[in-house]
Amino acid sequence: MTWTSPVLPKLYSNDSDTNPLGKPIDPDIESWIASLINIGAMVGPFPYGFIAERYGRKVSLLLIAIPHIISYVTFAMSKTAYLYYFGRLLGGIAVGGGYTVLPMYVAEVAEDSNRGTLSVTLNIFWTFGNLLPLILGPYLSIFWFNIILACVPTSFFVLFFLVAPESPYFLISKNKMNQAETSLLKLRSNNKKVVEDEIRGIKSELAKNESQETFLSLFKTRIYLKGLLISLVLIIAQQLSGVNALTFYTQEIFAAAGANGLKPEVSSIIIGLVIFGSSFATPFVVDRLGRRFLLLGSLLGITLAHLAFGAYFYLQTSTNLDISGISWLPLTSAVLFAVTFNTGLGPIPWTVSAELFPTSVKPYAASLVSFACWTTSFFVTKFFIDLKNGLGSGETYWLFGGFCSAAWFFTFFFVPETKGKSFQEIQEILER
């Protein structure tokens, strides 16, 4: 997701050794390169959700690596903006699939007691992936930068194929009991009695939802509709926080701020390191403090960060005041945003979404939530520059802060606590 931050400045260069396109891009090409990943991510949930339901979570996750590899190799070899469009679109399909299937897989292989911890651990890897381009991108050619990135999904494919078991929920739903037992023995322990008890529990849960559910079931059943509404509001709020606008344009935002005496690429690396470092805290507290508490604290922190960020840019662009005395504010605000986003609004909407639905409709719900996420992300990233030009930089960040304030009230009144509860208990909460 941070791939654009070091690449876009290079594509504006007149130096053919730096810019493989041979001539500088314009703002329109820039906005398409930044935002097309979201178009692909809108599409990705549906084929990958279908594959996950028909052929298994493991097969679906393995197939996510292929478009990623092709897209990075395309970027490495490309001499035209159209191939960049193709690579971003293809990579986006894999991103949409990953955000759909991976939370589902983790929720199904985890135990109730540590499901939240394992689910938000995904955020550590998201932040590490976002840190790599910020560290490597400014100092490598576009060719070698993308070749190195292509090694990541390649390694994943090999390791996941060799190590990971299939989801026991999927195997039991397909009546593959021997394979489900083998999977659980690998996931839990070699205690066959423990595994047999869990198989009985999973079969009981699946039996309660054994009627043939369809995509339309999400809208016909009141419990599913409540879960869908909560999931959609949280995931849309995640994107309306402006996270991908800040992620995609990190280097350019700090260049525009022109503050703190640090080079924009150095400020970007600092933010990447802060995001990565803060991601380690959430797994330790999500099953102690709960999802609601972390979401509320996160939304409050993001709102304050946007207020400060907006104030700096408003003073810079709309007044004649000397702001050299607060040159530290953009970086500080970005750090506050990174830490608070990472401890709540970043990982927890995906965790909650994976917990609110039974296995029978989970692939449909995951696909729809992921689609909503990337549709919102597309509009935020595609029109971020237009929004800043139309409203003003400061006002744009205040708008993001306003969305987060509204999400805080929604969370306070409507989002249930799901920590440590089984899927059946969560369904009963929604029913009440």
N, C-alpha and C positions, 0 to 999 in steps of 0.2 A: 504493500500500500504506500510506502514511502519511496518507491522506485522513481517517481517523477521528480522528487525534491532535488537530487543531484543531476538528473538527466536533462530537465528542461533548460537550466542555465546553459548547458553545453550546446543544446540545439539552437540557442540564440546567437552562438558564436559565428564569426566570419572565418575562423580558422578551420580549414578542411581537415586538419589533423585532429581537431577536437570534435567537430561537427560532421558526422558521416553523411548528412544529407546534402552537403556542399553549399548550402545557403541558409541564412537564418530563418527560423519559423516565424509566423505572425501570431498575435493573440488568439485568433480563431483556431488555428492548428493546435496551439498550446491547450486550449480548453477542451478540444476533442481528445487529444492524447491523454489528458488528465481524467476525463470523465467516461470514456468508452469502456473502461473496465467495469463500470457500474451497469452498463447495458448488458454486457456478457453475464454479469452476476445476477441480473434479473432473470435471465433465461436458465442459468445453471441449476437452480433448485429443482426444476421439474424433471429433466431427464435423470438427474442423480437421485432424486427422491424415488422415482419409479424403479431405478436399478436397485436401490437399497431395499425396497419392498419386495421386489421380484427375485433378485439374485443374492441379496445379502449386503449387510453394511460393509463388510471387509472388501468385497469385490468393488463396490461403489467407491470406497476410499482409495483403493489402488488405482482405479481409472482416473482419479482426480490428478494424479501426477503427470499423465501424458500431455494434456493441454498446457500445463505449466512448462514442461520441458520444451515443447515446440515453440511456445511464445518467447522464451528467453533466447533460444537459438535464432529465432526470427529477428529479435532486436539486435543480436550480435552481428548479423549479416546484412541488415537492412540498409538500403541507400535511398529510400523514399518514405515519405510520411504515411503513405497508404499501408505499407507493411507494418508500420508502428500501430496504425489503427487496428489492423488484423491481429497483431500480437496482443494488444490490450484487450480486444474483444474476446479472444480465445482464452487468455489468462483469466479474464473475468468470469467466464463460464465455469472454470475450475474453482475460482474463489467462491462463487455462489453455491456450488456443490459442496465445498468443504464446510462452509458455514451452516449448511443444511444437515449434512450427514454426521459430521464429527461430534457435535453436542449430543445428538441422538445416540450415537455409538457409546460415548463415554457414560451417559446416563444409564445405559442398559448393561454395561459391564461392571459398573460400580455397585457397592453395597449402599443401603440407605444411609448408614452412619457417616460415610465419607463421600457421598455422591456430589455434594456441593463443593468440597475441597478439590476433587478430581476435575469437576467441570470448569471451575475457574482457573485451574492450572493451565488450561488451554491459553489463557491470556499471557502467561509467561512466554509461550512460544510465539504468540502473535507479536509481542513486543520485541522479542529477540529477532524475529524476521524483519520487523520494521527498523531495528537498529542497524542491521547489516548494510543496507544501502546508504544510510547516513554516514557510516564509517568508511565504507569502501568507495562509494560512488564518486565523491569529489576528487579522489586521488588515482583513479584508474581510467583507462580509455573505455569508451562505451562497449567495445568488443569484449575486453577481458572482464569487465564488470558483469556483463550478462552471461558469459561462459561460466563464471564462478557461481552465479545465482542458479544456473541450470543444474549445478551439481547437487543442490539441496533437494528438489523433488526426486531426482534420480536416486539419491541415497535413501530417501523415504520409501520409495517403491520397493527397493531391495530389502530393507530392514523390516518394514511392515509385513511384507509377504512372508518373511521367515519367522517372525516373532509373534504376530498378533493372532489371537483366536477370533472366530466369528462370535457375534453377539448371541448369548444363550437365549434371549427373548426371541430373536429371529428364528433360531433353530427349533425351539419348542413350538413356535407358531406354525412351522412347516412340518411338525411331528417328527423331527430328527432327534430323537431322545438320546441315542448313544453319542452323537456328536455334541449335543448340548451338555451331557455329563462330562465329556472330555474337555470341553471349553471351560466349564466351571471348575473342574479340577485344576486346570492351568491357572485360572484367574484367582481362585480362593486358596485352596490347600489340597492336600492329598487325602483329607478326611472325607470318605465317601458318604458317611451319614449326614454330614453338614450339607454336602452337595445335593443329596437326595431330598432333604428338607426344603432347600431353596427351589429345586425343580418343582416340587409340589406347590410351593407358594406362587411361582410364576405361572404354572398351569391353572391355578385357581383364579389368578388375576385375569389371565387371557380368557378363561371360560366366561367371566362376567361380561366380556366384550367380544364374544365369539360371533355375534351377528355380523353380516357383511357390511362393513362401513365403507362409505364412499366420500369423495371430496365434499359433496353437498351435506353430509352428516355434520360437518363443522358448523353449518348454519341452521340445521334443523333441531339440534339438541341444545338445550339451554346451558348446560354445564360447559359444553365445548365452546359455545359462543362467548360465555364469560371469559374462559381461558384465552380464547383468540383475541378478544378485545384487550385484555391486560397485556398479552404478548405484543400485539401490534402497537399499542401506545408506547410501551417501553422501548421497543426497537426503533420506532420512528423518532422518539425523543433522543435516543442515542445518536442518530444521524443529524437531527436538528440542533444538536449541541455544537455542530460545526467541526466535529473531530476530523472528518476526511478533508475538509477545506484546509484545516491547519496542517494535516499530515501531508497532503499532496503539495502544498505550497510553502512548506516550512522555511526553506532557504530564502524564497522570495519575500516572505513576510518579514523576516529579520533584516533583509536588505532594505526593505521599505522603511522599517523602523529606524534604521541608521543610527542605532544607539549602542550603548554599553561598551564600545571600543573593541568588540570581538568581531571577527569575520563571520558572515552569515552561516557559512558551512560549519564553523566551530560552535556557534550557538545551536545549530541544528543537532550536532552530535551530543551536546550537553542535554538537550531535550530528549533525544533518543535514549541516552544513558539513564536519565531520571525515570522515563517511562518504563524501561526495562527493570531498573532497580526496584521501583515501587510495586511492580507486578508480583513480587515475591511475598508481599504482605497479605494479600487477599486470601490465598489458600489457607492460611493459618487462622483467619478470623471469620471466614464466611459461615462455618458450621458452629461458631461460638456466638458471634454477634447477630447472625441472621441476615437474610437477604434484604429485608425492608430497611433495617438500620443503616446498612452500607449504602443502599440506594439513596436514602434521604440525605445522608451526609455527603455523598458524592454530588448529587444535584445542587446542593447548597454551595459546595466548593466551586463547582463549574460556573455557577451564576456569578459568584464574587469575582472569579478570574475574568469573566467576560466584561463585567462592569469596569474592572481596572484596565483591561486591554483596550476597551472602547474609549475610556477616558483619555488614555495616552494618545491614541490615534486621532481622537476628536480635537484635542489641544494642538496636535501637530499640524493637522490639515485645515482646521476651521478657525483657528485663532492665531494671533501674532505673539503669543506668550513664549517666553524662553523655557523650554522643557529639558534643558541639559541637566538640571538638578534631579530629574526623575528618569534618567536614561536607563536605570536598572529595571524600570517597571515592565517593559515588554517581556524580558526574559523571566522575571519573577512571576508574572501572570501566567506565562506559558508553563512554567514549572508547576504552579498551583493547579492549572488545568490538567496537566499530565498526571499528577499524583492522584487527584480526586477522581478523574475519569477512570483511571486504572483500578481504583479500589471499589468501584461500584458500577457506574453506568456502562463501562466497557464490557466486562465479562458477565455481569449478573443477568441482564435481559435474556441472553442465550441460555443461561442455566435455568432460569425460571420457565422459559418457554419449553425447554426439554422436560420439565417436571410437571407441567400442568395438564398433559394429555396422556391418555392410555395408549398402549402400543398400536391399537387398531386404527387410530387416526393420526398418530404422531408424524408419519411421513408427510401427510397432507398439510398438517399444521406447520411443520418445519419448512416446507417448501413455500407456503404462503408468507410466513414471517420473514424468511430470507428474501423473498421477492420484494416485500414492502421495505425492507432495510436498504436494498440496493437501488430501488426506485427513488427513495428519498435521497440517498447518497448521490445519485446521478444529478438530481436537480440542484443540490447544494454545491457540488463541485463544478458542474457545467456553468452555473450562473453566479458563482461566488465573485468573480471579477466584475461582472455586470452589476451585481448587488452593491459592491463597494463603490463603483463609479456612480450608481444611481442614488443610493442612500447616503453614501459616505462611509469611510472605513470604520470610524468609531460607532456610528449608528448600526452598522452590520453586526458588530460584535455584541452590541446591546440587544439586538434582535435575537441572536442566539441565546443570550442570557435569559431573555423573556420566555423563550420556549422551555428552557430548563426550569424556570420558576413554575410554569404551568404543570410540568411533569412532576414537580415536587408535591403539589397539592393532590394530583391524581394518585400518586404512590401512597401518600398518607391516608387517603380515604378508601382506596379500592384494591391495593395490591396485598394479597394474603402472605403470611409467613409460611415458607415451605421447608425450612431446615429440619433435617432428621425425620421427615415424614415419608411414609410409603406412598406410592402412586395412588393407592386406594384411599388413604387418609386425605390426600390432597383433593381427590375427586369429591369426597364427602364435605370438605370445607367449601368448595365451590357450590355444591348443591345447597348448602345452608345459606 
